[in-house]
Amino acid sequence: MRRRTRSLIGTVTMLAFVIVYAPLAMALADSRISQTPAPVQAVLYAILGIAWIIPLMPLIRWMQRPDPDA
């Protein structure tokens, strides 16, 4: 598969993931995190803000592989 095709598939997959992840993270933040002290909230919001990257790292690595014929 060419890199350009992988980039298209990966981009669509990432958008779909973020469309699902964002409302779930917002619901969690609204229901649970808002009841914690402010310093804990800051840490938890930071974790939620970057947590979406961890499951997408293999996809990003796959997208960035060079073409097999190159």
DOFI-346099 format. One record per atom (N, C-alpha, C): residue number from 1; residue in one letter; atom name; x, y, z. Coordinates in pm, 1 decimal, m for minus. Example, Ala and Ser with C-alpha at 12.3 -4.5 7.8 and 13.67 -1.06 7.14 Angstrom:
<sites>
{site 1; 'A'; 'N'; {1319.0; m569.0; 780.0}} {site 1; 'A'; 'CA'; {1230.0; m450.0; 780.0}} {site 1; 'A'; 'C'; {1320.0; m330.0; 780.0}} {site 2; 'S'; 'N'; {1285.0; m225.0; 708.0}} {site 2; 'S'; 'CA'; {1367.0; m106.0; 714.0}} {site 2; 'S'; 'C'; {1290.0; 3.0; 787.0}} 
</sites>
This chain:
<sites>
{site 1; 'M'; 'N'; {85.1; m117.5; 0.0}} {site 1; 'M'; 'CA'; {0.0; 0.0; 0.0}} {site 1; 'M'; 'C'; {89.7; 123.8; 0.0}} {site 2; 'R'; 'N'; {53.2; 218.7; m80.5}} {site 2; 'R'; 'CA'; {133.0; 340.5; m89.4}} {site 2; 'R'; 'C'; {111.3; 427.9; 34.0}} {site 3; 'R'; 'N'; {210.5; 508.8; 61.4}} {site 3; 'R'; 'CA'; {206.6; 596.5; 178.8}} {site 3; 'R'; 'C'; {88.1; 693.1; 170.5}} {site 4; 'R'; 'N'; {58.6; 738.9; 52.5}} {site 4; 'R'; 'CA'; {m52.1; 832.2; 35.3}} {site 4; 'R'; 'C'; {m186.0; 767.6; 74.2}} {site 5; 'T'; 'N'; {m204.9; 642.7; 36.4}} {site 5; 'T'; 'CA'; {m326.9; 570.2; 72.7}} {site 5; 'T'; 'C'; {m332.5; 545.6; 222.6}} {site 6; 'R'; 'N'; {m217.4; 506.4; 280.4}} {site 6; 'R'; 'CA'; {m213.8; 486.7; 425.6}} {site 6; 'R'; 'C'; {m245.8; 615.6; 499.2}} {site 7; 'S'; 'N'; {m197.1; 728.0; 448.5}} {site 7; 'S'; 'CA'; {m224.9; 856.9; 512.9}} {site 7; 'S'; 'C'; {m373.7; 889.4; 508.7}} {site 8; 'L'; 'N'; {m438.1; 860.7; 397.0}} {site 8; 'L'; 'CA'; {m582.6; 885.0; 386.4}} {site 8; 'L'; 'C'; {m659.5; 797.6; 484.7}} {site 9; 'I'; 'N'; {m628.5; 668.3; 485.5}} {site 9; 'I'; 'CA'; {m696.2; 575.6; 577.1}} {site 9; 'I'; 'C'; {m670.1; 615.4; 722.1}} {site 10; 'G'; 'N'; {m546.4; 648.7; 753.9}} {site 10; 'G'; 'CA'; {m511.3; 687.7; 890.4}} {site 10; 'G'; 'C'; {m579.4; 815.3; 933.7}} {site 11; 'T'; 'N'; {m588.5; 911.6; 843.9}} {site 11; 'T'; 'CA'; {m653.2; 1037.8; 877.2}} {site 11; 'T'; 'C'; {m801.1; 1017.9; 906.7}} {site 12; 'V'; 'N'; {m868.0; 939.6; 823.5}} {site 12; 'V'; 'CA'; {m1010.1; 912.2; 845.8}} {site 12; 'V'; 'C'; {m1029.5; 836.2; 977.1}} {site 13; 'T'; 'N'; {m941.6; 739.9; 1003.2}} {site 13; 'T'; 'CA'; {m950.1; 663.0; 1127.8}} {site 13; 'T'; 'C'; {m926.9; 752.0; 1249.8}} {site 14; 'M'; 'N'; {m827.9; 840.7; 1242.3}} {site 14; 'M'; 'CA'; {m802.7; 931.6; 1354.8}} {site 14; 'M'; 'C'; {m920.8; 1024.4; 1379.2}} {site 15; 'L'; 'N'; {m978.0; 1077.1; 1272.6}} {site 15; 'L'; 'CA'; {m1095.2; 1164.0; 1289.4}} {site 15; 'L'; 'C'; {m1210.2; 1088.9; 1354.1}} {site 16; 'A'; 'N'; {m1234.9; 965.4; 1310.2}} {site 16; 'A'; 'CA'; {m1341.9; 885.3; 1369.4}} {site 16; 'A'; 'C'; {m1314.1; 858.9; 1517.4}} {site 17; 'F'; 'N'; {m1189.0; 827.8; 1550.3}} {site 17; 'F'; 'CA'; {m1153.2; 802.0; 1689.3}} {site 17; 'F'; 'C'; {m1175.4; 925.9; 1775.7}} {site 18; 'V'; 'N'; {m1131.5; 1041.0; 1727.9}} {site 18; 'V'; 'CA'; {m1145.4; 1164.5; 1805.8}} {site 18; 'V'; 'C'; {m1292.3; 1203.3; 1818.9}} {site 19; 'I'; 'N'; {m1372.7; 1177.2; 1715.8}} {site 19; 'I'; 'CA'; {m1515.6; 1206.5; 1723.1}} {site 19; 'I'; 'C'; {m1582.2; 1122.2; 1831.9}} {site 20; 'V'; 'N'; {m1534.4; 1001.7; 1852.9}} {site 20; 'V'; 'CA'; {m1588.5; 916.4; 1959.4}} {site 20; 'V'; 'C'; {m1525.2; 951.8; 2093.9}} {site 21; 'Y'; 'N'; {m1393.3; 973.6; 2095.7}} {site 21; 'Y'; 'CA'; {m1321.3; 997.2; 2220.6}} {site 21; 'Y'; 'C'; {m1360.7; 1129.7; 2287.2}} {site 22; 'A'; 'N'; {m1373.1; 1234.2; 2209.3}} {site 22; 'A'; 'CA'; {m1398.9; 1366.7; 2266.7}} {site 22; 'A'; 'C'; {m1527.0; 1371.5; 2350.6}} {site 23; 'P'; 'N'; {m1641.3; 1324.2; 2299.7}} {site 23; 'P'; 'CA'; {m1761.3; 1326.5; 2385.4}} {site 23; 'P'; 'C'; {m1748.8; 1238.5; 2509.4}} {site 24; 'L'; 'N'; {m1679.4; 1124.7; 2495.4}} {site 24; 'L'; 'CA'; {m1660.0; 1039.8; 2613.4}} {site 24; 'L'; 'C'; {m1573.9; 1109.7; 2718.0}} {site 25; 'A'; 'N'; {m1468.4; 1174.7; 2675.2}} {site 25; 'A'; 'CA'; {m1382.3; 1247.3; 2768.6}} {site 25; 'A'; 'C'; {m1458.1; 1363.7; 2832.4}} {site 26; 'M'; 'N'; {m1538.3; 1433.2; 2752.3}} {site 26; 'M'; 'CA'; {m1617.1; 1544.1; 2808.0}} {site 26; 'M'; 'C'; {m1720.3; 1494.6; 2908.7}} {site 27; 'A'; 'N'; {m1782.5; 1381.9; 2879.7}} {site 27; 'A'; 'CA'; {m1880.5; 1326.2; 2973.5}} {site 27; 'A'; 'C'; {m1813.3; 1285.0; 3103.7}} {site 28; 'L'; 'N'; {m1697.3; 1222.8; 3092.3}} {site 28; 'L'; 'CA'; {m1622.7; 1184.2; 3212.1}} {site 28; 'L'; 'C'; {m1582.5; 1307.1; 3292.5}} {site 29; 'A'; 'N'; {m1534.3; 1408.4; 3224.4}} {site 29; 'A'; 'CA'; {m1492.1; 1530.3; 3293.0}} {site 29; 'A'; 'C'; {m1610.6; 1598.5; 3360.6}} {site 30; 'D'; 'N'; {m1723.9; 1600.0; 3294.1}} {site 30; 'D'; 'CA'; {m1841.5; 1667.7; 3350.0}} {site 30; 'D'; 'C'; {m1899.3; 1592.0; 3468.7}} {site 31; 'S'; 'N'; {m1895.2; 1459.9; 3462.6}} {site 31; 'S'; 'CA'; {m1960.3; 1382.9; 3568.1}} {site 31; 'S'; 'C'; {m1870.8; 1356.2; 3688.7}} {site 32; 'R'; 'N'; {m1743.6; 1330.3; 3667.1}} {site 32; 'R'; 'CA'; {m1656.0; 1287.6; 3776.6}} {site 32; 'R'; 'C'; {m1551.5; 1391.1; 3815.6}} {site 33; 'I'; 'N'; {m1484.7; 1446.1; 3716.9}} {site 33; 'I'; 'CA'; {m1370.2; 1532.3; 3745.2}} {site 33; 'I'; 'C'; {m1413.6; 1664.4; 3808.1}} {site 34; 'S'; 'N'; {m1529.7; 1713.2; 3773.1}} {site 34; 'S'; 'CA'; {m1573.7; 1842.5; 3825.8}} {site 34; 'S'; 'C'; {m1594.1; 1840.0; 3977.5}} {site 35; 'Q'; 'N'; {m1600.8; 1721.3; 4036.1}} {site 35; 'Q'; 'CA'; {m1622.9; 1709.7; 4180.5}} {site 35; 'Q'; 'C'; {m1492.0; 1697.8; 4259.1}} {site 36; 'T'; 'N'; {m1379.2; 1703.2; 4192.4}} {site 36; 'T'; 'CA'; {m1250.0; 1688.1; 4259.5}} {site 36; 'T'; 'C'; {m1187.7; 1825.3; 4285.9}} {site 37; 'P'; 'N'; {m1088.2; 1832.2; 4371.5}} {site 37; 'P'; 'CA'; {m1019.2; 1959.5; 4397.3}} {site 37; 'P'; 'C'; {m949.9; 2011.6; 4270.4}} {site 38; 'A'; 'N'; {m927.3; 2140.8; 4265.5}} {site 38; 'A'; 'CA'; {m871.7; 2206.9; 4146.4}} {site 38; 'A'; 'C'; {m737.0; 2150.1; 4101.2}} {site 39; 'P'; 'N'; {m640.7; 2124.2; 4190.5}} {site 39; 'P'; 'CA'; {m513.7; 2068.2; 4142.4}} {site 39; 'P'; 'C'; {m530.9; 1930.0; 4077.4}} {site 40; 'V'; 'N'; {m618.9; 1849.6; 4133.9}} {site 40; 'V'; 'CA'; {m646.1; 1717.5; 4076.6}} {site 40; 'V'; 'C'; {m714.3; 1733.6; 3940.7}} {site 41; 'Q'; 'N'; {m805.4; 1829.3; 3930.9}} {site 41; 'Q'; 'CA'; {m871.8; 1856.3; 3803.5}} {site 41; 'Q'; 'C'; {m770.3; 1891.2; 3695.8}} {site 42; 'A'; 'N'; {m675.0; 1974.2; 3728.6}} {site 42; 'A'; 'CA'; {m574.2; 2015.5; 3630.3}} {site 42; 'A'; 'C'; {m496.5; 1895.1; 3577.5}} {site 43; 'V'; 'N'; {m456.9; 1806.1; 3667.2}} {site 43; 'V'; 'CA'; {m382.7; 1686.7; 3626.0}} {site 43; 'V'; 'C'; {m471.0; 1596.1; 3540.3}} {site 44; 'L'; 'N'; {m593.3; 1575.6; 3583.7}} {site 44; 'L'; 'CA'; {m682.4; 1486.7; 3509.1}} {site 44; 'L'; 'C'; {m717.9; 1543.1; 3371.9}} {site 45; 'Y'; 'N'; {m739.0; 1674.0; 3362.8}} {site 45; 'Y'; 'CA'; {m766.4; 1734.9; 3232.2}} {site 45; 'Y'; 'C'; {m645.6; 1721.5; 3140.0}} {site 46; 'A'; 'N'; {m527.0; 1734.6; 3194.1}} {site 46; 'A'; 'CA'; {m406.3; 1717.4; 3113.2}} {site 46; 'A'; 'C'; {m395.1; 1573.2; 3063.2}} {site 47; 'I'; 'N'; {m425.6; 1477.9; 3149.3}} {site 47; 'I'; 'CA'; {m421.4; 1337.1; 3109.9}} {site 47; 'I'; 'C'; {m524.4; 1308.9; 3001.1}} {site 48; 'L'; 'N'; {m646.8; 1356.9; 3020.2}} {site 48; 'L'; 'CA'; {m750.0; 1337.2; 2918.1}} {site 48; 'L'; 'C'; {m713.6; 1406.4; 2787.4}} {site 49; 'G'; 'N'; {m645.2; 1517.7; 2798.7}} {site 49; 'G'; 'CA'; {m608.6; 1592.1; 2679.1}} {site 49; 'G'; 'C'; {m505.7; 1523.3; 2592.9}} {site 50; 'I'; 'N'; {m418.1; 1442.9; 2652.9}} {site 50; 'I'; 'CA'; {m316.6; 1374.5; 2573.0}} {site 50; 'I'; 'C'; {m339.2; 1224.1; 2563.2}} {site 51; 'A'; 'N'; {m437.7; 1171.3; 2632.3}} {site 51; 'A'; 'CA'; {m461.0; 1026.7; 2633.8}} {site 51; 'A'; 'C'; {m501.2; 972.3; 2497.6}} {site 52; 'W'; 'N'; {m559.2; 1052.0; 2413.2}} {site 52; 'W'; 'CA'; {m600.7; 1003.2; 2281.0}} {site 52; 'W'; 'C'; {m481.9; 970.3; 2191.9}} {site 53; 'I'; 'N'; {m364.9; 1024.9; 2224.3}} {site 53; 'I'; 'CA'; {m247.7; 1001.9; 2140.8}} {site 53; 'I'; 'C'; {m196.1; 859.1; 2156.8}} {site 54; 'I'; 'N'; {m203.5; 804.5; 2275.3}} {site 54; 'I'; 'CA'; {m144.8; 673.6; 2304.6}} {site 54; 'I'; 'C'; {m203.3; 563.0; 2215.9}} {site 55; 'P'; 'N'; {m335.5; 549.1; 2203.9}} {site 55; 'P'; 'CA'; {m385.9; 442.3; 2116.4}} {site 55; 'P'; 'C'; {m363.4; 470.1; 1967.6}} {site 56; 'L'; 'N'; {m338.5; 594.7; 1931.2}} {site 56; 'L'; 'CA'; {m318.9; 627.1; 1790.3}} {site 56; 'L'; 'C'; {m172.9; 621.0; 1745.6}} {site 57; 'M'; 'N'; {m79.5; 604.6; 1836.8}} {site 57; 'M'; 'CA'; {62.0; 600.6; 1798.4}} {site 57; 'M'; 'C'; {94.9; 488.2; 1699.5}} {site 58; 'P'; 'N'; {44.5; 365.8; 1718.2}} {site 58; 'P'; 'CA'; {73.9; 263.2; 1617.0}} {site 58; 'P'; 'C'; {19.0; 301.0; 1478.6}} {site 59; 'L'; 'N'; {m96.2; 362.6; 1475.9}} {site 59; 'L'; 'CA'; {m153.6; 406.6; 1348.8}} {site 59; 'L'; 'C'; {m66.6; 513.5; 1283.9}} {site 60; 'I'; 'N'; {m17.5; 606.7; 1362.0}} {site 60; 'I'; 'CA'; {68.6; 712.8; 1308.3}} {site 60; 'I'; 'C'; {199.2; 653.6; 1255.7}} {site 61; 'R'; 'N'; {257.0; 558.3; 1328.8}} {site 61; 'R'; 'CA'; {378.6; 492.6; 1281.1}} {site 61; 'R'; 'C'; {353.0; 419.0; 1149.5}} {site 62; 'W'; 'N'; {239.4; 351.4; 1140.6}} {site 62; 'W'; 'CA'; {203.1; 280.0; 1018.0}} {site 62; 'W'; 'C'; {187.3; 376.5; 901.1}} {site 63; 'M'; 'N'; {126.2; 490.7; 927.9}} {site 63; 'M'; 'CA'; {106.8; 590.6; 821.9}} {site 63; 'M'; 'C'; {239.4; 645.4; 771.0}} {site 64; 'Q'; 'N'; {338.3; 656.2; 857.0}} {site 64; 'Q'; 'CA'; {464.8; 721.4; 821.2}} {site 64; 'Q'; 'C'; {567.8; 625.8; 761.1}} {site 65; 'R'; 'N'; {537.3; 496.5; 753.8}} {site 65; 'R'; 'CA'; {631.7; 401.9; 692.7}} {site 65; 'R'; 'C'; {658.3; 441.8; 547.9}} {site 66; 'P'; 'N'; {780.4; 422.5; 501.9}} {site 66; 'P'; 'CA'; {809.5; 452.7; 361.2}} {site 66; 'P'; 'C'; {741.5; 351.5; 269.0}} {site 67; 'D'; 'N'; {721.9; 391.3; 146.2}} {site 67; 'D'; 'CA'; {665.2; 301.0; 45.9}} {site 67; 'D'; 'C'; {756.8; 180.5; 27.4}} {site 68; 'P'; 'N'; {700.8; 62.0; 1.7}} {site 68; 'P'; 'CA'; {784.5; m56.7; m13.8}} {site 68; 'P'; 'C'; {879.4; m49.9; m133.6}} {site 69; 'D'; 'N'; {843.1; 22.0; m236.8}} {site 69; 'D'; 'CA'; {928.4; 28.7; m356.0}} {site 69; 'D'; 'C'; {1030.5; 141.2; m350.5}} {site 70; 'A'; 'N'; {1029.3; 221.2; m243.0}} {site 70; 'A'; 'CA'; {1120.1; 336.0; m235.4}} {site 70; 'A'; 'C'; {1252.9; 300.4; m175.1}} 
</sites>
